[in-house]
Structure formats: structure tokens, C-alpha cells
Amino acid sequence: MIRFECDRCGALLAPNDAQRFIVRIEAFAAAGSIELAQDDADRDRSEQITRLIESLNNADPDQIEDQTYRSMRFDLCATCHRAYLASPLG
């Protein structure tokens, strides 16, 4: 049996209760357009690519993910849901 509780205040919530709210948050990098000049395309980038791959191999996967995309899900009781809607960024 799955036990639900408010992720903000810890109150117990019933699975099908109308007073249980789900909040989903996505945070992702806002990538703009990339413009390359011809000399950028002609330049040998193999050393830079090798260093980048080495740094990624040694990095914490969660930190890499946090730089590009993160999805979160929270269960809230009615009181905490109202507080969240009033000030989403707290």
C-alpha cells in the first residue's frame, strides 16, 4: 500500500482524496540559437572534446543533470497547496 503525505508539512493524505494535490516542476536550460562562423567550423576541436569527455566521466551525474534538466513531483495537502499557489517560489 502506498502511503501519501504532504511533502511540505508531513500531513497524511488519502490516495484518492480531493484534498491531495500534485505539483510538478520542471527546470531546464533555456538554450538559444548557436551561430558558427566558417573559421569555427574549420578549427580542430578534438582536444577540447577529449577534455570535455574526461571531465564528464569524472563528474557527478546529478550535477550534470542539474545543469540541463530536472523534474520534480510533490504531494501537497490543501493548506500547503494554497500557500504554494500564493507564493510558488516561497
C-alpha positions, 0 to 999 in steps of 0.5 A: 500500500502506498502511503501519501503525505504532504511533502511540505508539512508531513500531513497524511493524505488519502490516495484518492482524496480531493484534498491531495494535490500534485505539483510538478516542476520542471527546470531546464536550460533555456538554450538559444540559437548557436551561430558558427562562423566558417573559421569555427567550423574549420578549427580542430576541436578534438582536444577540447572534446577529449577534455570535455569527455574526461571531465564528464566521466569524472563528474557527478551525474546529478550535477550534470543533470542539474545543469540541463534538466530536472523534474520534480513531483510533490504531494501537497495537502490543501493548506500547503497547496494554497500557500504554494499557489500564493507564493510558488517560489516561497 
